[in-house]
Amino acid sequence: MTKLLSRWHNADPALKAFLLGVFFLGINSGIISSAFNNYLNDSFSLTSRQRGFLEFPRELPGFLLIFITGLLAALPVRQWAVITSLLTAVGVAGLGFLSPTYHLMLFWMLLWSTGGHLFMTVESVMGLNFAKEGGHGRRLGQISGMTNFAAIAGAGLVWLLAKTAGPGVYRWSFLAAAAASVVSAYLFAKMKTGAEEAAPSGKRFVLRRKYKWYYLLNILFGARKQIFLTFAPWVLVTVYGASPALMAALSMAAYFLGVVFRQAFGVLTDRIGERRMFMADAAILLFICAGFALSVYKPLLYALYIIDNLMFATRIARTTYLNKIAEHRSDVAPTISMGVTMDHAVSMTIPALGGLLWAAYGYKSVFLAASLLSVAGFLAALAVPDKKKS
């Protein structure tokens, strides 16, 4: 503990401000991810088909990210972080207090989602810039671990409010999430000017043949991610009757394990290379799909839900892979944004198709179809060059 405190004391002040900002934004993330599905179910009584179609507007900002970052290309990345936090704060406050109708909820959801998707680029770019050579995965893992550590507090707050606040659980939860985002905006704004926050050379769009496997991995991840972000919790809530307190407890477990797992994932990526990490992720995805499609044993489903949350750490490997193959350092930020846009071109449509599939053949058919993604992911991983830097 003394060594850890010493390292923190001697760390770059800009890095410390960034990590603290990530911590408070992580509290917001923990609250929203724990409460959002129950909030939709309790407030608007959506059907599985409606829940699937809702992902189109929720993921739209991710699809538009390449255009959003293009508009912001002349600004330092630090200011992107501030904008991220403010958009998130306004959005979640609107969800809690200004959403008497479904259509108003959509507006506030779009603001919150825009902030969250913009931070995907911010987190990756800043993490790479703060890393030492050969330690990019480790640094990204530390940042991701910090997010998970903070999200434990957010999920814990939802669990506590679910036990004590009754019908007010969502309002109080979203108010706390908004306050945490405001604090993160203040911390990001305090970061000193330096190389870490330089604007990404004004580049708005980058599309190179050399990055084709990076793009494909993002597309496959978008499809896989959205099935489990949308339908795994929806199955637990609507089929198995998971309460807000239980969903918060599952989120806390995933975040708690993620503090260690994501840092270990980053270190392991540096050691053995991205190709092996992508292959392992595909194999684990097949196991998760089989579990949701074939099992009705609740403890197993809870465990698979947690494991899938942990495996979202593959974004670390995709980022370090891009960093290795990038022709120019200024390509990184716009290429990450392009990858997120491609990811969301898929993830906007997959839930709607999944909702139709669920309505026609039941929820298990969604996960049987998703198992095909694991095969495609494994084949894509085989095409990725091994550890050597190009």
Legacy VTK file of the C-alpha trace (Angstrom):
# vtk DataFile Version 3.0
C-alpha trace
ASCII
DATASET POLYDATA
POINTS 390 float
0.000 0.000 0.000
2.873 2.353 0.857
4.459 1.637 -2.543
1.173 2.341 -4.302
0.735 5.661 -2.491
4.321 6.615 -3.326
3.752 5.877 -7.007
0.590 7.979 -6.937
2.416 10.870 -5.228
5.182 10.835 -7.851
2.880 10.393 -10.848
2.416 13.041 -13.538
-0.159 15.589 -12.239
-1.971 15.449 -15.587
-2.258 11.673 -15.296
-3.591 11.951 -11.736
-6.221 14.496 -12.798
-7.228 12.268 -15.704
-7.520 9.153 -13.529
-9.611 10.996 -10.953
-11.868 12.259 -13.737
-12.168 8.685 -15.016
-13.058 7.572 -11.482
-16.024 9.935 -11.177
-17.190 9.171 -14.707
-16.954 5.508 -13.735
-19.377 6.107 -10.863
-21.828 7.440 -13.430
-21.283 4.366 -15.603
-21.866 2.001 -12.704
-25.149 3.679 -11.814
-26.525 3.744 -15.351
-25.509 0.213 -16.324
-27.009 -1.162 -13.097
-30.324 0.694 -13.275
-31.127 1.412 -16.928
-32.860 -1.842 -17.910
-34.992 -1.905 -14.766
-35.753 1.797 -15.298
-37.036 1.075 -18.815
-39.085 -1.891 -17.653
-40.606 -0.162 -14.626
-41.181 3.250 -16.243
-42.273 2.350 -19.777
-43.119 -1.396 -19.718
-41.349 -2.100 -23.009
-41.797 -5.367 -24.861
-38.728 -7.336 -25.989
-39.291 -6.050 -29.519
-39.489 -2.420 -28.344
-36.393 -2.909 -26.196
-34.502 -4.150 -29.229
-35.546 -1.202 -31.396
-34.621 1.251 -28.628
-30.973 0.392 -29.215
-31.078 2.119 -32.601
-31.368 5.642 -31.146
-29.235 4.742 -28.125
-26.372 3.627 -30.356
-26.845 6.342 -32.992
-24.240 8.673 -31.374
-21.689 5.865 -31.657
-22.405 5.575 -35.378
-22.066 9.350 -35.740
-18.877 9.476 -33.659
-16.578 9.916 -36.661
-18.531 13.078 -37.556
-18.664 14.290 -33.945
-14.909 13.909 -33.490
-14.425 15.495 -36.896
-16.168 18.616 -35.623
-13.964 18.537 -32.511
-10.727 17.734 -34.360
-9.190 21.161 -33.754
-9.729 20.943 -29.975
-7.361 19.308 -27.477
-8.482 15.857 -26.360
-8.704 17.211 -22.803
-11.591 19.389 -23.938
-13.233 16.359 -25.523
-13.175 14.808 -22.048
-14.840 17.861 -20.507
-17.552 17.831 -23.188
-18.068 14.113 -22.570
-18.709 14.637 -18.876
-21.068 17.597 -19.333
-23.164 15.810 -21.971
-23.414 12.769 -19.708
-24.406 14.879 -16.707
-27.204 16.669 -18.551
-28.434 13.450 -20.148
-28.740 11.370 -16.984
-30.297 14.271 -15.055
-32.927 14.486 -17.802
-33.587 10.754 -17.550
-34.215 11.079 -13.845
-36.288 14.258 -13.709
-37.478 15.307 -17.171
-38.744 12.102 -18.784
-42.500 11.903 -18.181
-42.959 10.428 -21.665
-41.093 7.885 -23.737
-40.172 10.430 -26.418
-38.665 12.869 -23.938
-36.690 10.002 -22.464
-35.234 9.371 -25.938
-33.910 12.934 -26.131
-32.079 12.732 -22.796
-30.844 9.251 -23.618
-29.264 10.615 -26.804
-27.331 13.262 -24.852
-26.114 10.730 -22.286
-25.184 8.273 -25.038
-23.273 10.919 -27.006
-21.109 11.658 -23.978
-20.474 8.001 -23.277
-19.499 7.191 -26.859
-17.210 10.195 -27.198
-15.322 9.007 -24.121
-14.426 5.754 -25.908
-12.045 7.737 -28.105
-10.867 9.977 -25.255
-10.008 7.041 -22.988
-8.058 5.194 -25.684
-6.117 8.200 -26.991
-5.220 9.561 -23.562
-4.283 6.100 -22.326
-1.870 5.573 -25.221
-0.355 9.021 -24.744
0.237 8.477 -21.035
1.841 5.044 -21.610
5.517 4.162 -21.859
6.780 2.213 -24.858
5.858 -1.453 -24.513
3.393 -0.718 -21.727
0.371 0.493 -23.668
-1.813 -2.449 -22.681
-0.818 -2.055 -19.054
-1.753 1.643 -19.017
-5.069 1.051 -20.765
-5.758 -1.757 -18.310
-5.084 0.575 -15.381
-7.516 3.144 -16.747
-10.140 0.483 -17.400
-9.533 -0.931 -13.919
-10.068 2.525 -12.425
-13.401 2.753 -14.241
-14.426 -0.617 -12.822
-13.330 0.337 -9.320
-15.464 3.478 -9.487
-18.389 1.611 -11.005
-18.501 -0.582 -7.889
-19.456 2.528 -5.933
-22.088 3.437 -8.546
-23.635 -0.030 -8.583
-23.456 -0.156 -4.785
-25.393 3.091 -4.568
-28.119 1.677 -6.822
-28.282 -1.453 -4.670
-28.609 0.663 -1.511
-31.261 2.943 -3.005
-33.185 -0.044 -4.353
-33.421 -1.289 -0.771
-34.341 2.046 0.802
-35.726 4.576 -1.715
-38.625 2.588 -3.153
-40.097 4.199 -6.295
-37.564 7.037 -6.016
-34.619 4.748 -6.726
-34.172 5.960 -10.296
-34.423 9.674 -9.578
-31.920 9.556 -6.732
-29.618 7.232 -8.671
-29.578 9.406 -11.787
-29.085 12.565 -9.728
-25.988 11.009 -8.159
-24.768 9.959 -11.621
-25.174 13.511 -12.937
-23.302 14.970 -9.952
-20.419 12.531 -10.461
-20.180 13.563 -14.121
-19.997 17.249 -13.186
-17.104 16.490 -10.826
-15.328 14.578 -13.611
-15.734 17.568 -15.968
-14.065 19.798 -13.357
-11.159 17.369 -12.963
-10.631 17.011 -16.710
-10.648 20.794 -17.036
-7.898 21.020 -14.392
-5.467 18.977 -16.472
-2.398 20.991 -17.404
-1.683 21.787 -21.034
0.885 19.376 -22.466
1.647 16.783 -25.094
-0.904 14.432 -23.627
-3.760 16.685 -24.613
-2.635 17.794 -28.047
-5.273 17.926 -30.735
-5.053 14.916 -33.083
-3.441 16.942 -35.894
-6.787 18.187 -37.141
-7.462 14.912 -38.975
-11.163 14.253 -39.281
-11.379 10.965 -41.170
-8.922 8.126 -41.667
-9.766 5.040 -43.726
-6.814 2.890 -44.757
-6.678 -0.619 -46.202
-3.872 -1.402 -43.772
-6.310 -1.132 -40.867
-8.867 -3.558 -42.332
-8.561 -6.175 -39.573
-8.966 -3.486 -36.934
-12.168 -2.375 -38.639
-13.466 -5.951 -38.930
-12.751 -6.666 -35.258
-14.740 -3.562 -34.314
-17.663 -4.620 -36.506
-17.759 -8.100 -34.956
-17.435 -6.644 -31.474
-20.308 -4.260 -32.182
-22.605 -7.161 -33.021
-21.485 -9.288 -30.080
-21.519 -6.407 -27.605
-24.998 -5.252 -28.440
-26.593 -8.668 -28.123
-25.287 -8.957 -24.591
-25.800 -5.336 -23.563
-29.401 -5.516 -24.750
-30.641 -9.063 -24.380
-28.596 -10.663 -21.589
-29.848 -8.220 -18.911
-33.292 -8.142 -20.539
-33.527 -11.935 -20.205
-32.534 -11.732 -16.553
-35.022 -8.926 -15.835
-38.056 -10.076 -17.842
-37.688 -13.872 -18.003
-36.062 -14.599 -14.656
-37.455 -11.636 -12.690
-34.140 -10.068 -11.658
-34.793 -7.052 -9.407
-32.919 -3.722 -9.508
-31.021 -4.830 -6.390
-29.960 -8.114 -8.019
-28.870 -6.431 -11.264
-26.875 -3.930 -9.216
-25.286 -6.793 -7.261
-24.301 -8.545 -10.511
-22.849 -5.309 -11.823
-20.892 -4.807 -8.600
-19.471 -8.319 -8.905
-18.438 -7.664 -12.525
-16.868 -4.330 -11.638
-15.073 -5.720 -8.594
-13.544 -8.533 -10.627
-12.851 -6.107 -13.465
-10.576 -3.950 -11.306
-8.047 -6.781 -11.301
-9.046 -8.561 -14.508
-8.767 -5.585 -16.838
-5.342 -4.628 -15.545
-4.218 -8.240 -15.918
-5.739 -8.318 -19.419
-3.691 -5.245 -20.389
-0.448 -6.707 -19.019
-1.095 -10.059 -20.706
-1.800 -8.319 -24.017
1.624 -6.645 -23.823
3.249 -10.028 -23.098
1.602 -12.461 -25.526
0.156 -10.228 -28.215
-3.278 -9.244 -29.399
-3.875 -12.245 -31.683
-4.035 -14.740 -28.827
-6.277 -12.450 -26.796
-8.739 -12.162 -29.679
-8.778 -15.946 -30.104
-9.447 -16.503 -26.410
-12.267 -13.960 -26.467
-13.965 -15.788 -29.372
-13.767 -19.125 -27.550
-15.212 -17.651 -24.348
-18.023 -15.989 -26.316
-19.081 -19.383 -27.702
-19.326 -20.739 -24.150
-21.398 -17.735 -23.016
-23.801 -18.030 -25.972
-24.290 -21.740 -25.313
-25.039 -21.055 -21.664
-27.740 -18.464 -22.343
-29.278 -20.564 -25.128
-29.266 -23.953 -23.409
-29.363 -23.393 -19.640
-32.123 -22.199 -17.317
-29.960 -22.490 -14.193
-29.971 -18.963 -12.768
-26.592 -19.026 -10.971
-24.903 -20.098 -14.220
-26.634 -17.325 -16.149
-25.581 -14.787 -13.520
-21.988 -16.013 -13.792
-22.047 -15.841 -17.606
-23.421 -12.300 -17.430
-20.468 -11.308 -15.250
-17.919 -13.093 -17.466
-19.250 -11.371 -20.578
-18.912 -7.999 -18.867
-15.284 -8.818 -18.105
-14.567 -9.785 -21.709
-15.446 -6.314 -22.918
-11.802 -5.688 -21.983
-10.874 -6.799 -25.514
-11.130 -3.114 -26.455
-7.715 -2.793 -24.801
-6.234 -5.323 -27.248
-7.877 -3.649 -30.249
-6.434 -0.292 -29.220
-2.897 -1.617 -28.708
-3.138 -3.496 -32.014
-4.040 -0.264 -33.815
-1.224 1.558 -32.039
1.239 -1.029 -33.402
0.074 -0.875 -37.018
-0.684 2.872 -37.273
1.262 4.529 -40.103
1.203 7.873 -38.303
0.521 8.686 -34.666
-2.021 11.249 -35.825
-4.011 8.382 -37.372
-4.843 6.873 -33.985
-7.639 9.152 -32.706
-9.622 9.382 -35.974
-9.127 5.651 -36.640
-10.446 4.765 -33.189
-13.448 6.970 -33.939
-13.873 5.267 -37.315
-13.742 1.894 -35.578
-16.419 2.948 -33.105
-18.583 4.211 -35.966
-18.258 0.858 -37.764
-18.978 -0.951 -34.490
-22.179 1.042 -34.110
-23.287 0.702 -37.710
-23.781 -2.932 -36.721
-24.869 -2.472 -33.125
-27.735 -0.156 -34.124
-29.340 -2.835 -36.275
-28.512 -6.066 -34.414
-30.847 -5.416 -31.434
-33.814 -4.719 -33.717
-33.172 -7.974 -35.559
-32.676 -9.738 -32.246
-35.957 -8.357 -30.951
-37.765 -9.708 -33.990
-36.032 -13.060 -33.585
-36.999 -13.184 -29.907
-40.621 -12.336 -30.713
-40.795 -15.073 -33.367
-38.797 -17.926 -31.805
-38.035 -17.003 -28.190
-35.003 -15.487 -26.506
-32.819 -18.605 -26.846
-32.777 -18.196 -30.616
-31.024 -14.826 -30.178
-28.100 -16.446 -28.378
-27.896 -19.385 -30.779
-27.570 -16.865 -33.602
-24.967 -14.958 -31.589
-22.809 -18.072 -31.365
-22.010 -17.605 -35.060
-20.224 -14.390 -34.093
-17.731 -16.373 -32.034
-16.788 -18.402 -35.117
-16.387 -15.253 -37.212
-14.363 -13.641 -34.408
-12.003 -16.617 -34.214
-11.393 -16.552 -37.974
-10.713 -12.806 -37.848
-8.265 -13.337 -34.976
-6.333 -15.868 -37.064
-5.822 -13.196 -39.712
-4.271 -10.728 -37.238
-0.455 -10.757 -37.354
1.177 -12.034 -34.189
2.969 -9.996 -31.580
5.570 -8.315 -33.792
5.230 -4.647 -34.444
4.700 -3.792 -38.098
LINES 1 391
390 0 1 2 3 4 5 6 7 8 9 10 11 12 13 14 15 16 17 18 19 20 21 22 23 24 25 26 27 28 29 30 31 32 33 34 35 36 37 38 39 40 41 42 43 44 45 46 47 48 49 50 51 52 53 54 55 56 57 58 59 60 61 62 63 64 65 66 67 68 69 70 71 72 73 74 75 76 77 78 79 80 81 82 83 84 85 86 87 88 89 90 91 92 93 94 95 96 97 98 99 100 101 102 103 104 105 106 107 108 109 110 111 112 113 114 115 116 117 118 119 120 121 122 123 124 125 126 127 128 129 130 131 132 133 134 135 136 137 138 139 140 141 142 143 144 145 146 147 148 149 150 151 152 153 154 155 156 157 158 159 160 161 162 163 164 165 166 167 168 169 170 171 172 173 174 175 176 177 178 179 180 181 182 183 184 185 186 187 188 189 190 191 192 193 194 195 196 197 198 199 200 201 202 203 204 205 206 207 208 209 210 211 212 213 214 215 216 217 218 219 220 221 222 223 224 225 226 227 228 229 230 231 232 233 234 235 236 237 238 239 240 241 242 243 244 245 246 247 248 249 250 251 252 253 254 255 256 257 258 259 260 261 262 263 264 265 266 267 268 269 270 271 272 273 274 275 276 277 278 279 280 281 282 283 284 285 286 287 288 289 290 291 292 293 294 295 296 297 298 299 300 301 302 303 304 305 306 307 308 309 310 311 312 313 314 315 316 317 318 319 320 321 322 323 324 325 326 327 328 329 330 331 332 333 334 335 336 337 338 339 340 341 342 343 344 345 346 347 348 349 350 351 352 353 354 355 356 357 358 359 360 361 362 363 364 365 366 367 368 369 370 371 372 373 374 375 376 377 378 379 380 381 382 383 384 385 386 387 388 389
